[in-house]
């Protein structure tokens, strides 16, 4: 359950200044959004997925829906809001490093609240993946837990509803911008330990090419990242979430889950766009087999 966008990606040598014109070396229009892209990652890995969310009834909304359908994501629970404007994001990708900057056109679709949702929309789900803390996501998490599903949270933005949501979360995977806003000045180890104190049994802070910091019931660990030449880092975190959820569905331990998710994220950085490089299961298996195992370092 979460946000979906249209991403307009331009590969540029630098951020253009006002009054300056630059020629992009590549361009791509593609569907995006944290939860939506994580579901595409899972669909490519062979997992049945469905998205709860909303888009406008404009051309961009139609594009978002068609992209998800093409990837095999069930869109029966995706609302098309009459007269609303779908979210569009401009993504400037640095051609030397693959790092990116964003500018978003706000959507005008109303946020899905508790009254817009039904518990039967979650029936049969083993995992509910959320990319924001809202009244609607809190209600969905309560229903999911009551039905025996696990709840995974993608921490990208802070919210006044985090205190309500986190006790309902089984696995929290958060970004550095989230950590800086949620726990200013705290080291990564403190962030993941503090997340676990709210209730999640597994907490992960992703750090891009520097790997991630992880806390679970067995301790506190730092995991490296797989070396990869990045073309575009858009969607790497979303791919990581998809990999984590895949591992949860297999019943793996933390080390295997994080190693698999790290490989999915690395492979996704090979091509332009948040979804272009998302791998199939055989690609991930081959990639992991062709590299030395990731060795976590115990912290503290």
PyMOL commands that set and color helices and strands:
alter all, ss='L'
color gray80, all
select helices_A, chain A and resi 34-44+59-71+114-116+119-122+135-146+162-168+176-182+188-198+208-210+236-250+254-268+281-289
alter helices_A, ss='H'
color red, helices_A
select strands_A, chain A and resi 5-12+26-32+53-56+78-81+87-94+100-105+127-130+150-155+171-174+202-206+212-216+219-223+297-298
alter strands_A, ss='S'
color yellow, strands_A
deselect
rebuild
show_as cartoon
